[in-house]
Amino acid sequence: FFSKHLQTHIMGGGVSMPAVPLSQQTQAQLKAKYEASAGEGKTDDDINAELSENLPAIILFNQIDGDRSGAIDKKELKKCLMSLPKKKPVEPEGGWPEGGPPKFVPFDEIVDSLDTDKDDQISLEEWLANLSSLPGLKMAITGALDAETGKITGYVSLEQRLDNLLAEKAKIESEIIAIRGKIGSAGITVFRQIDIDHDGTVSQKELLRVLKVLPRPKGVKGPKVSIEDLAATLDVNGDGAISEDEWIAQIDALPALKASIEEAIDPATGKIIGYRSLEQQLWKLQKNVTELEARIAGGEEGLEEELEKRKNAAQKLVDKGIQPEAFEEEEAAK
């Protein structure tokens, strides 16, 4: 493989860039390396020989540098190691160079050996200079190489990972649509959204809170149902709290409520649009307080009462141990 891929794009003098796919960052480092070598007085023949010798390691570096930053970080190196087959090293023909198989080297020591300037980034120069000091790693990588491409077999690039995720996403979205077509969207996700105190049940007060943001159902006829009757229908065992199982079992008995929820659902999240959690409510109140204080400081009058009201409401939530959670207000207002 490597002998086939001589150079095409000139780096300088009689030295060209390897005719293999390399990122712009890797190419830039090779060019800088050429200029440094030429500055040291090395001949083009010497530089070409060195480039040819290092080409396998260059291709590997370029593959492991998945984000094309021009360096290998710990996460990328660990991903590389995880992709290598877990096999015991096979004794090469002629025996082990050092009299025995390579010793196991912990991950942190591998990083320490490769990252000589300790900046948490392994540059191409560091990779080429130090890979040979880790014979076990070099042997494991060599044993996993594809003879045609010179790359590690089974190593998934970020582009491949993205493609796989998009395929999975399309499959999942299709399945979501199919399930929603059978049972609707007013299930567990909605139940847990309504359960704002996160105690695993929905109280009559929480049920009333969500009813205030739901639209009137379209195309559903029947008499109006009181909050007490809604709660009684959902609360099968009559203990004053609606469990998740009770909600799932009984929601179909309340077609108007289910239709209202279905109309208010955000398909992307499965949650009711415009229904804020206590955490989101606190974040909004604190934002209101900051805005009102700025307006008062700017000279506006008549806002003091509203400011005090927002402060008191926010403090009540803080006293309950609620932590603010930011949210996209335009999403809530759809």
C-alpha positions in Angstrom: 0.0 0.0 0.0 2.5 2.6 1.1 4.9 2.1 -1.8 1.9 2.9 -4.1 1.2 6.2 -2.6 4.1 8.5 -3.6 3.6 12.2 -3.7 1.6 14.6 -5.9 1.3 18.1 -4.4 4.6 19.9 -3.9 5.6 20.8 -0.4 8.8 22.4 -1.6 11.9 21.6 -3.6 11.7 18.0 -4.7 9.4 16.9 -1.9 5.6 16.5 -2.4 2.7 15.9 -0.2 1.8 12.1 0.2 -0.9 11.2 -2.3 -3.3 10.0 0.4 -6.3 11.8 1.9 -5.0 13.9 4.7 -6.7 16.8 6.6 -5.6 20.3 5.9 -4.2 20.5 9.5 -2.1 17.4 8.9 -0.9 18.7 5.6 0.1 22.0 7.2 2.2 20.2 9.9 3.9 18.1 7.2 4.8 21.3 5.3 6.1 22.9 8.5 8.1 19.7 9.1 9.6 19.9 5.6 10.6 23.5 6.0 12.2 22.7 9.4 14.1 19.8 7.9 15.2 21.8 4.9 16.3 24.5 7.3 18.5 22.0 9.1 20.3 21.3 5.8 18.7 17.9 5.0 18.5 17.0 1.3 15.3 16.4 -0.5 16.3 12.7 -0.8 16.7 12.5 2.9 13.4 14.2 3.6 11.6 12.0 1.0 13.0 8.9 2.6 11.9 10.0 6.1 8.5 10.9 4.8 8.1 7.5 3.2 9.2 5.8 6.4 6.8 7.8 8.5 3.8 7.5 6.1 2.1 4.7 8.0 2.2 6.6 11.3 1.1 9.8 9.5 -2.0 8.1 8.1 -2.8 6.7 11.6 -2.4 10.1 13.1 -4.7 11.7 10.6 -7.3 8.9 11.2 -7.2 9.2 15.0 -7.4 13.1 14.9 -11.1 12.7 14.3 -12.0 16.4 14.8 -9.2 17.5 12.4 -7.8 19.8 15.0 -4.2 18.9 14.1 -3.6 17.1 17.4 -4.8 13.9 19.2 -6.4 14.5 22.6 -6.9 11.9 25.3 -10.5 11.2 24.3 -9.4 10.5 20.7 -6.5 8.3 21.8 -8.8 6.3 24.2 -11.3 5.8 21.3 -8.5 4.5 19.2 -7.4 2.0 21.9 -11.0 0.9 22.4 -11.3 0.0 18.7 -8.2 -2.2 18.8 -8.9 -6.0 19.0 -8.2 -7.5 22.4 -5.7 -10.1 21.4 -2.5 -11.4 23.1 0.6 -10.2 21.1 1.9 -12.9 18.7 5.6 -13.6 18.8 7.1 -12.3 15.5 9.2 -14.4 13.3 12.7 -14.4 14.8 11.5 -13.9 18.3 10.8 -10.9 20.5 13.2 -8.0 19.9 13.6 -7.4 23.6 13.5 -11.1 24.7 9.8 -11.1 25.6 6.4 -9.7 24.7 5.7 -6.0 25.2 4.6 -5.1 28.7 1.2 -3.7 29.5 1.3 0.1 29.7 -1.5 2.0 31.5 -3.4 4.6 29.5 -1.9 7.6 31.5 1.6 6.3 30.9 0.8 6.0 27.1 -0.3 9.6 27.1 2.7 10.7 29.1 5.1 9.0 26.7 3.4 10.6 23.6 2.6 14.0 24.9 6.2 15.2 25.7 5.4 18.9 26.2 2.5 18.0 28.6 -0.1 20.3 26.9 -2.7 17.5 26.8 -2.4 17.4 23.0 -0.3 15.0 21.0 1.0 16.8 17.9 2.1 15.0 14.7 5.7 15.6 15.6 5.2 14.0 19.1 3.4 11.1 17.5 6.1 10.3 15.0 8.9 10.8 17.5 7.4 8.7 20.4 5.2 6.0 18.9 8.2 3.6 18.7 8.8 4.0 22.4 5.5 2.1 22.9 6.2 -1.2 21.2 3.0 -2.8 22.6 0.8 0.0 21.2 2.6 0.0 17.9 2.2 -3.8 17.5 -1.5 -3.7 18.4 -2.1 -0.9 15.9 -0.1 -2.6 13.2 -2.1 -5.8 13.7 -5.4 -3.9 13.2 -4.4 -2.1 10.0 -6.3 -2.6 6.8 -3.7 -3.5 4.2 -5.4 -1.5 1.5 -6.1 1.8 3.3 -3.5 1.8 6.0 -6.2 2.7 8.5 -7.3 0.9 11.7 -10.1 -1.6 10.9 -13.2 -0.9 13.0 -12.2 2.6 14.0 -15.4 4.7 13.4 -14.7 8.3 12.3 -16.8 11.2 13.5 -18.3 11.4 10.0 -19.3 7.7 10.1 -20.6 8.1 13.7 -22.8 11.1 12.5 -24.1 9.1 9.6 -24.9 6.1 11.9 -26.7 8.5 14.3 -28.7 10.1 11.6 -29.8 6.6 10.4 -30.7 5.6 13.9 -32.6 8.9 14.4 -34.6 8.3 11.2 -35.5 4.8 12.4 -36.4 6.0 15.9 -38.5 8.9 14.6 -40.4 6.5 12.3 -41.0 4.2 15.3 -42.2 7.2 17.4 -44.7 8.1 14.8 -46.0 4.5 14.6 -46.4 4.3 18.4 -48.1 7.7 18.6 -50.5 6.6 15.9 -51.6 3.7 18.2 -51.7 5.2 21.7 -51.3 9.0 21.2 -48.9 11.3 23.0 -50.5 11.8 26.4 -48.4 9.2 28.1 -45.5 8.9 30.5 -43.6 12.0 29.2 -46.6 14.2 29.7 -47.4 12.6 33.1 -43.8 13.4 34.4 -44.0 16.9 33.0 -47.3 17.6 34.9 -45.7 16.1 38.1 -43.9 19.3 38.8 -42.8 18.4 42.4 -41.3 15.1 41.1 -43.0 12.9 43.7 -44.1 10.3 41.2 -47.8 11.3 41.3 -50.1 14.0 40.0 -52.2 15.8 42.5 -55.5 17.6 41.8 -53.6 20.9 42.1 -51.0 19.8 39.5 -53.8 18.7 37.2 -55.6 22.0 37.6 -52.3 23.8 36.8 -51.9 22.0 33.4 -55.6 22.5 32.5 -55.0 26.3 32.5 -52.5 26.1 29.6 -54.3 23.4 27.5 -56.4 24.5 24.4 -60.0 23.7 24.1 -60.2 20.3 22.2 -61.5 20.4 18.7 -64.0 17.9 17.4 -64.7 16.3 20.8 -68.3 16.6 22.0 -69.7 16.0 25.5 -70.5 17.8 28.7 -68.0 19.8 30.6 -66.2 17.8 33.3 -65.2 19.4 36.6 -61.7 19.1 38.0 -63.1 16.9 40.8 -64.6 14.5 38.3 -61.4 14.4 36.2 -59.3 13.6 39.2 -61.8 11.0 40.4 -61.7 9.3 37.0 -57.9 9.2 36.9 -57.4 8.3 40.6 -58.6 4.8 40.5 -57.8 3.8 44.1 -59.1 7.1 45.5 -55.9 7.9 47.5 -55.9 11.5 46.4 -52.9 11.1 44.1 -52.8 9.9 40.4 -50.0 7.4 39.8 -48.3 6.9 36.5 -50.1 3.5 36.0 -53.5 5.2 36.8 -52.8 8.0 34.3 -51.9 5.6 31.5 -54.9 3.3 32.2 -57.5 6.0 32.5 -56.5 8.8 30.1 -58.6 7.2 27.3 -61.6 7.5 29.6 -61.3 11.3 29.2 -61.3 11.9 25.5 -61.6 15.7 25.8 -58.6 15.9 28.1 -56.5 13.6 25.9 -57.5 15.6 22.8 -56.4 18.8 24.5 -53.0 17.4 25.4 -52.5 16.0 21.9 -53.1 19.4 20.4 -50.6 21.0 22.7 -47.8 18.4 22.3 -44.4 19.4 20.8 -43.6 16.5 18.5 -39.9 17.0 19.0 -40.0 16.6 22.8 -43.3 14.9 23.5 -44.1 17.6 26.1 -46.9 20.2 26.4 -45.8 23.5 24.8 -46.0 26.4 27.1 -46.2 24.4 30.3 -43.4 25.4 32.5 -41.8 23.3 35.3 -41.2 25.0 38.7 -37.5 25.2 37.7 -38.3 27.0 34.5 -40.8 29.2 36.3 -38.1 30.3 38.8 -35.7 31.1 35.9 -38.4 33.2 34.2 -39.2 35.1 37.5 -35.5 35.8 38.1 -35.1 37.1 34.6 -38.2 39.3 35.1 -36.7 40.7 38.3 -33.4 41.6 36.5 -35.3 43.2 33.7 -37.6 45.2 36.0 -34.6 46.4 38.1 -32.8 47.6 34.9 -35.9 49.5 33.8 -36.3 51.2 37.2 -32.6 52.1 37.2 -33.3 53.6 33.8 -35.9 56.0 35.2 -39.2 54.1 34.6 -41.8 54.7 37.3 -44.6 52.6 38.6 -42.8 49.2 38.4 -41.9 48.8 42.1 -45.0 46.9 43.0 -44.6 44.5 40.1 -40.9 44.0 41.0 -41.8 43.1 44.6 -44.4 40.7 43.5 -41.9 38.9 41.2 -39.3 38.8 43.9 -41.7 37.3 46.4 -42.8 34.6 43.9 -39.2 33.7 43.1 -38.3 33.6 46.8 -41.1 31.1 47.6 -39.7 28.7 45.0 -36.2 29.2 46.2 -37.4 28.4 49.8 -38.8 25.1 48.4 -35.3 24.2 47.2 -36.1 24.8 43.5 -33.1 25.5 41.2 -33.6 27.7 38.1 -33.6 26.0 34.7 -33.2 28.0 31.6 -35.4 27.3 28.6 -36.1 28.6 25.1 -39.0 31.0 25.6 -39.9 30.9 21.9 -40.4 27.2 22.1 -42.7 27.6 25.1 -44.7 30.2 23.2 -45.4 28.1 20.1 
